[in-house]
Amino acid sequence: MVQFRFLFSVFLKFRTNMLPLQNQKRIFNMKFSELYRLLEENGWTIKKGAKHIKYVHPDFDKPIPVGRHPSKEVPKGTLETILREAGLK
């Protein structure tokens, strides 16, 4: 009985440590055109680049390069990185 309580307490401790990861918003597929709209709604403006669209914001030092593929979906890792750099995640 004592061993069961110990194991159960370890399980609860492990489970509560994992809760924040489970409760994070999941990012679904998004097209580049939707990403452009999301960035522009949050104060980012376009600064044209040669091969990428560069978004600049007065509160951020680093511009965010975004590919020019309006009808394609943004790869998951790319989307997460862009949203993190834009302060949206």
Buried (B, 14 or more C-beta within 10 A) or exposed (E): EEEEEEEEEEEEEEEEEEEEEEEEEEEEEBBBEBBBEBBEEEBBEEEEEEEEBBBBBEEBEEBBBBBEEEEEBBEEEBBEBBBEBBEEE
